[in-house]
Structure formats: structure tokens, C-alpha cells
Amino acid sequence: MGRIVVIDEDECAGCEACVELCPDVFEFDSDNEKAIVIMPEGGDEECIEEAMESCPSECISWEGE
């Protein structure tokens, strides 16, 4: 199995930066006011890396590396 992108929802501040950068991979869960991963297998890795770097909570990571 390859790596997947994950969000530590306990650490997520709900800023939506990742959602704005990569709407195909991340979505905002308005009930919990947190971002969630809707495409765990990833997508545009460059976009995901940018989202990771832009996240003020540093809660986005690759799992399975």
C-alpha cells in the first residue's frame, strides 16, 4: 500500500487553508469546524505539500511512508 494523506483533527484549527488550496483532497466539515480528507490516496502531491506547508497547525501529514 502507498502513502495516504491524513489530518490530525484534534490539532486542526479549522482555518480552511488546505481546503482552499486542494479542494479535491480536503473538505471543510462544518459540523465539527475542522478540515477532513476526502481523497486519502492523495492527488496532486505538489498541492498537498503546499497545503502541509501552509497549515498553521501543522496537522497534515503523509502516513505509510
Summary of the structure (lengths in Angstrom):
residues: 65
radius of gyration: 10.5
end to end distance: 9.8
largest distance: 31.2
contacts: 174
relative contact order: 0.35
helix: 23%
strand: 25%
